[in-house]
Amino acid sequence: MLNKIKHLEDLVKKSVALIKKLEDDNAVLQQQIQALNADRQRIINNSAGARELAQFKGKVRKKLSRITARIDKAITLQDTLFGEDSDDNQ
């Protein structure tokens, strides 16, 4: 019985040591992942693809601003054509 208890205690100690080692390895791996993500972001931000994407976004924003300006102009013209009184009469 005593041998079984000692054997269980040894197994628990080995398990605790293994868990501690895995936690340390996990911490090292997390630091490596963070470093790799930072490097990846730096590379992405400095790449030609990122510049092309930024230019594309700029073009789309300009087009959208032109479209919204046209819509605003149409709304303004519509208000002057029909007036606001027609809404009140209904």
C-alpha positions in Angstrom: 0.0 0.0 0.0 2.8 2.4 0.9 4.6 1.6 -2.4 1.5 2.4 -4.3 1.1 5.8 -2.6 4.8 6.6 -3.2 4.3 5.6 -6.8 1.3 7.9 -7.1 3.2 10.8 -5.5 6.0 10.3 -8.0 3.5 10.3 -10.9 2.0 13.5 -9.6 5.4 15.2 -9.2 6.3 14.1 -12.8 3.0 15.4 -14.1 3.4 18.7 -12.3 6.9 19.0 -13.7 5.7 18.2 -17.2 2.9 20.7 -16.9 5.3 23.4 -15.8 7.6 22.6 -18.7 4.7 22.8 -21.1 3.6 26.1 -19.7 7.1 27.5 -20.2 7.2 26.2 -23.7 3.8 27.7 -24.4 5.0 31.1 -23.1 8.0 30.9 -25.4 5.8 30.0 -28.4 3.4 32.8 -27.6 6.3 35.3 -27.7 7.5 33.9 -31.0 4.0 34.2 -32.4 3.7 37.8 -31.3 7.1 38.5 -32.9 6.1 36.8 -36.1 2.8 38.7 -36.3 4.6 42.0 -35.7 7.1 41.1 -38.5 4.2 40.1 -40.8 2.4 43.4 -40.2 5.5 45.3 -40.9 6.1 43.4 -44.1 2.4 43.8 -45.2 2.5 47.6 -44.5 5.7 48.1 -46.5 4.7 45.9 -49.5 3.6 47.0 -52.9 0.4 45.2 -52.4 -0.4 47.4 -49.4 0.3 50.5 -51.5 -1.9 49.2 -54.3 -4.7 48.5 -51.8 -4.3 52.0 -50.3 -4.5 53.5 -53.8 -7.6 51.4 -54.6 -9.3 52.5 -51.4 -8.6 56.1 -52.3 -10.1 55.7 -55.8 -13.2 54.0 -54.3 -13.6 56.8 -51.7 -13.4 59.4 -54.5 -16.0 57.6 -56.5 -18.2 57.2 -53.5 -17.9 60.9 -52.7 -18.8 61.9 -56.2 -21.8 59.6 -56.1 -23.0 61.0 -52.8 -22.6 64.5 -54.1 -24.8 63.6 -57.1 -27.4 62.1 -54.8 -27.3 65.2 -52.6 -27.7 67.4 -55.7 -30.6 65.2 -56.9 -32.3 65.5 -53.5 -31.9 69.2 -53.5 -33.3 69.5 -57.0 -36.2 67.2 -56.0 -37.0 69.4 -53.0 -37.1 72.5 -55.2 -39.3 70.8 -57.9 -41.9 69.3 -55.6 -41.6 71.5 -52.6 -42.3 70.5 -49.0 -45.9 71.5 -49.2 -46.9 68.4 -51.1 -45.9 66.3 -48.0 -48.2 68.3 -45.8 -51.3 68.0 -48.1 -51.2 64.2 -47.9 
